[in-house]
Amino acid sequence: MKLPNIKDANIVGKTVFLRADFNVPLSENLKIEDDTRLVLTLPTVFYLLNNASEVIIASHLGRPKGKDNNLSLKPIAKWLEKEIKLKAQKDNLQGFEGWKFADNLFLLENLRFYNQEEAPSTSSGLEFTKRLAALADIYVNDAFGVSHRENASIVGVPKFLPHFAGFRLEEEVKVLSELMKDPKRPLVVIVGGAKIETKLPLIDKMHDFADYVLVGGKLASESKILFKLQHEKRDKVRSTLLIGELNETGDDITDESLNNFLQIVKLAKTVVWNGPLGKVEEKGKSERTRKLAQGIIESGAYSVVGGGDTLSFLKKEGLLDKFSFYSTGGGAMLAFLSGEKLSGLEALLA
């Protein structure tokens, strides 16, 4: 997939609308707990600031129902102040609230404070989309994590402006495409967490493609669905499916299951991992997920990890940078690896 690159765009003297993914975890006192997504967007931000006349950054944060001050991008504005060394002031840009940094940078308030952001096909959504597009001359998407969403800022705005991919988005697509094209084998895919409805397509796809599929987390409680899927595909299944057995409290896999996972990981040349094995957000329930992470690192396999909960956990444990590549997308990474067309990428190719 060859996406239009911002280095091929004529942005000199232009205003650029940058759709970033600043959807980061916040603590109870509204402090940023993990700035990985912010840091990975900085190369695109600095390139645009150095070459365009003005940059307007837009993002969502969480799932607010209307305006919610607890999900304001104010913590992001303060973080950007330190990184770009420009003071931010609360301001208004053509009816959109946000923060102004000097004369060439504006950060819009949480896009999901506007209901139209998630309803671009409605008449009000179309008007909202046109208002966003009217702010700029060029559109850049660097938000891989939401590029599977039908949002106005993802699929709507590029219909009205010349459109390009940011550096991080381009790298995500390149790495994941190469992974699916010709991975070093054995290829081990580990799927944890919950949300069987979003992760089942990946498991389905990987039955035909991976050598081993390991399932943990709350997904392991859906063993009937998973074994039924394997039975239905029995004539063309390539992979060996291993479902972790849950412990007595049902919030993690057992030590025996973990050891079975680790034995398979030792064989791997490529590992793809999405989702923790247990409730890592609860104190004392992260040991098995940490041991799995260490096992992947020690295996020496090419390792790709994704999913917000998994990245945040690895960052806290000081293990994230020991993986070969980490994707900023959770659902987007699953959708891409499952072979789905991501609406945000299709919008850039149109």
C-alpha positions in Angstrom: 0.0 0.0 0.0 1.6 3.2 -1.2 0.2 6.2 0.7 0.7 9.8 -0.4 3.7 11.2 1.6 3.8 14.6 3.2 7.3 15.2 1.8 5.7 15.2 -1.7 3.2 17.8 -0.6 3.7 21.5 -1.3 3.0 22.9 2.2 5.1 26.0 2.1 3.0 29.0 2.9 0.0 26.6 3.5 -2.1 25.8 6.6 -2.1 22.1 7.4 -4.8 20.2 9.3 -3.1 17.4 11.2 -5.3 14.6 12.5 -3.2 13.2 15.4 -4.0 10.4 17.9 -3.6 12.0 21.3 -6.0 9.5 22.9 -3.8 8.8 25.9 -4.6 7.4 29.4 -5.1 10.0 32.1 -4.9 9.5 35.9 -7.6 10.5 38.3 -5.9 13.9 38.7 -5.9 14.3 34.9 -2.2 13.7 34.4 -0.9 11.9 31.3 0.1 8.3 32.4 1.6 7.2 29.0 2.8 9.7 26.4 3.9 7.1 23.8 1.4 8.2 21.2 2.3 11.8 21.7 6.0 11.2 21.3 5.6 9.2 18.2 3.6 12.0 16.5 6.3 14.7 17.2 8.4 14.0 14.0 5.4 14.9 11.9 4.5 17.9 14.1 8.0 19.3 13.8 8.3 18.7 10.1 5.0 20.6 9.5 6.0 23.4 11.8 9.3 23.8 10.0 7.7 23.8 6.5 4.1 25.1 6.7 2.9 28.5 7.6 0.4 27.2 10.2 -0.5 23.8 11.7 -3.9 22.9 13.2 -3.8 19.8 15.3 -7.0 17.8 16.0 -7.6 14.7 18.1 -10.1 13.0 20.3 -9.7 11.8 23.8 -11.8 9.0 25.4 -15.5 8.6 24.8 -17.2 11.7 26.1 -20.9 12.2 25.7 -20.9 15.8 24.8 -18.5 18.2 26.5 -16.7 16.6 29.5 -14.0 18.7 31.2 -12.4 15.5 32.5 -11.6 14.6 28.8 -10.4 18.0 27.7 -7.2 18.1 25.7 -5.8 20.6 28.3 -3.2 18.1 29.6 -2.1 17.6 26.0 -1.7 21.3 25.5 0.5 21.5 28.6 2.6 18.5 27.4 3.1 20.2 24.0 4.1 23.4 25.7 7.2 21.6 27.1 8.0 19.7 23.9 7.8 22.6 21.4 8.8 25.3 24.0 5.9 27.6 23.1 3.3 28.9 25.6 -0.3 27.9 25.0 -3.2 30.2 25.5 -6.9 29.3 25.5 -8.4 30.7 22.3 -11.0 30.2 19.6 -10.4 29.4 15.9 -13.4 30.1 13.7 -15.8 28.8 16.3 -13.7 25.9 17.5 -12.3 26.1 21.0 -8.7 25.2 21.6 -5.2 26.5 22.4 -3.0 28.8 20.4 0.8 28.4 20.4 2.4 31.5 19.0 1.1 32.3 15.5 1.7 29.1 13.7 0.2 26.3 15.8 -3.4 25.7 17.1 -4.6 22.6 19.1 -8.4 22.0 18.8 -10.3 20.9 21.8 -11.5 17.2 21.9 -13.2 16.5 18.6 -15.7 14.1 20.3 -17.1 17.0 22.2 -19.0 17.4 18.9 -21.5 14.6 18.2 -21.0 15.2 14.5 -17.5 13.9 14.6 -18.8 10.3 14.8 -21.7 10.9 12.4 -20.1 12.3 9.2 -22.8 10.9 7.0 -25.6 13.0 8.5 -26.4 16.4 7.2 -25.1 18.0 10.4 -22.0 15.8 10.2 -21.4 17.0 6.7 -21.6 20.6 7.8 -19.2 19.9 10.6 -16.8 18.3 8.2 -16.9 21.3 5.9 -16.2 23.6 8.9 -13.1 21.5 9.8 -11.9 21.5 6.2 -12.3 25.2 5.9 -9.7 25.7 8.5 -6.8 24.5 6.3 -5.3 24.0 2.8 -3.8 20.6 3.3 -4.9 17.5 5.3 -2.5 15.1 7.0 -3.5 11.9 8.9 -1.0 10.6 11.4 -3.6 8.8 13.6 -3.3 5.1 12.7 -5.1 4.2 15.9 -8.4 5.6 14.7 -8.0 5.1 11.0 -10.6 2.3 11.1 -13.2 4.7 12.4 -15.8 6.5 10.3 -15.2 9.9 11.8 -15.5 13.2 10.2 -11.9 14.1 10.8 -10.7 10.7 9.4 -12.9 10.1 6.3 -14.7 13.4 5.8 -12.1 16.2 5.7 -9.8 14.5 3.1 -12.7 14.6 0.6 -12.3 18.4 0.6 -8.5 18.9 0.8 -5.4 17.5 -0.7 -4.5 14.7 1.6 -1.3 12.9 2.8 0.0 10.4 5.4 2.1 11.5 8.4 5.4 9.8 9.2 4.0 7.5 11.9 1.0 6.4 10.0 3.2 5.5 7.0 5.6 3.5 9.2 2.7 1.6 10.8 1.3 0.6 7.4 4.7 -0.4 6.1 5.7 -2.6 9.0 2.4 -4.3 9.3 2.2 -4.9 5.5 5.6 -6.4 5.4 4.7 -8.6 8.4 1.7 -10.0 6.6 3.6 -10.5 3.3 6.5 -12.6 4.4 7.0 -13.2 8.1 9.9 -15.3 9.5 8.5 -18.5 10.8 7.3 -19.9 13.1 4.9 -17.0 13.5 3.2 -16.9 16.9 0.2 -14.7 17.4 -0.9 -13.9 21.0 -4.3 -12.4 21.6 -5.5 -11.4 25.0 -7.7 -8.9 26.7 -11.5 -8.9 26.1 -13.9 -7.9 23.3 -14.3 -11.2 21.5 -16.3 -9.4 18.8 -13.4 -7.3 17.7 -10.6 -9.9 18.1 -12.4 -12.9 16.6 -11.7 -11.7 13.0 -8.0 -11.6 13.8 -8.1 -15.1 15.3 -10.1 -16.2 12.2 -7.5 -14.7 9.8 -4.5 -16.1 11.8 -5.9 -19.6 11.7 -5.0 -19.6 8.0 -1.8 -17.7 8.3 0.0 -18.1 11.6 1.8 -21.2 12.9 0.5 -20.8 16.5 -2.4 -18.8 17.9 -2.3 -18.3 21.7 -5.4 -16.9 23.4 -5.4 -15.5 26.9 -7.1 -12.8 29.0 -10.9 -12.7 29.2 -11.0 -14.1 25.7 -10.0 -17.5 27.1 -13.5 -17.7 28.7 -14.9 -17.8 25.1 -13.3 -21.2 24.4 -16.6 -22.7 22.9 -16.6 -20.0 20.3 -12.9 -20.4 19.5 -13.0 -24.2 19.2 -16.2 -23.9 17.1 -14.3 -21.6 14.7 -11.4 -24.0 14.5 -13.7 -26.9 13.8 -15.5 -25.0 11.0 -12.1 -24.3 9.4 -10.6 -27.7 10.1 -9.8 -28.4 6.4 -7.7 -25.3 5.9 -6.4 -24.5 9.4 -2.6 -23.9 9.3 -2.2 -22.9 13.0 -2.2 -24.7 16.3 -4.7 -23.0 18.6 -3.9 -22.9 22.3 -6.4 -21.4 24.8 -5.1 -20.4 28.2 -6.9 -22.0 31.1 -8.3 -19.3 33.5 -7.4 -19.4 37.2 -10.0 -19.8 40.0 -10.9 -16.1 40.1 -11.1 -15.9 36.3 -9.0 -12.8 36.0 -5.8 -14.3 34.6 -4.5 -17.5 33.1 -2.9 -20.3 35.2 0.8 -20.8 35.7 0.6 -24.0 33.7 -1.0 -22.2 30.7 1.6 -19.4 30.9 4.4 -22.0 30.8 2.8 -23.6 27.8 2.7 -20.2 26.1 6.4 -19.6 26.9 7.5 -22.9 25.4 5.8 -22.0 22.1 7.3 -18.5 22.2 10.8 -19.9 22.5 10.2 -21.5 19.1 9.1 -18.3 17.4 10.9 -16.2 14.8 8.1 -13.7 14.7 5.6 -12.8 17.5 2.5 -10.5 17.2 0.9 -9.6 20.5 -2.3 -7.7 21.3 -3.9 -7.7 24.7 -2.8 -8.6 28.3 -3.3 -12.0 29.9 -5.0 -10.6 33.0 -6.2 -7.5 34.7 -2.9 -5.7 34.6 -4.5 -2.5 35.8 -5.0 -4.1 39.2 -2.1 -4.4 41.5 -0.7 -7.8 41.9 -2.3 -9.2 38.8 0.3 -8.4 36.2 3.0 -11.0 36.9 2.0 -13.5 34.2 1.7 -10.8 31.5 5.1 -9.4 32.6 6.6 -12.9 32.3 5.1 -13.4 28.9 6.6 -10.0 27.8 10.1 -11.1 29.1 9.7 -14.4 27.4 9.0 -12.7 24.0 12.0 -10.4 24.5 14.3 -13.3 25.4 13.2 -15.4 22.5 15.0 -13.0 20.1 12.1 -13.1 17.7 10.9 -10.1 15.7 8.2 -8.8 18.0 5.3 -6.6 17.2 3.0 -5.4 20.0 -0.2 -3.2 20.0 -3.2 -2.2 22.0 -3.4 0.7 24.5 -3.5 -1.4 27.6 -0.6 -3.6 26.5 1.6 -0.6 25.5 0.8 1.3 28.8 1.7 -1.8 30.8 5.0 -2.4 29.0 5.9 1.3 29.3 5.4 1.1 33.1 7.5 -2.0 33.3 10.3 -0.5 31.2 9.9 -3.2 28.6 8.3 -1.4 25.6 11.5 -0.3 23.9 12.8 -3.9 23.9 10.1 -4.9 21.4 11.0 -4.7 17.7 8.0 -2.5 16.9 5.0 -1.2 18.8 1.8 -0.2 17.0 -0.2 2.8 18.3 -3.3 1.1 17.1 -5.3 -1.5 19.1 -8.5 -2.1 17.0 -6.8 -0.6 13.9 -3.9 -3.0 14.2 -6.3 -5.9 14.6 -8.4 -4.8 11.6 -5.4 -4.2 9.4 -3.9 -7.6 10.2 -7.3 -9.2 9.7 -7.3 -8.0 6.1 -9.9 -5.4 6.5 -9.8 -2.1 4.6 -9.3 0.8 7.0 -11.6 3.7 6.0 -9.0 6.3 7.0 -6.4 4.7 4.7 -8.9 4.4 1.9 -9.7 8.1 2.2 -6.0 8.9 1.7 -5.8 6.7 -1.4 -8.9 8.3 -3.0 
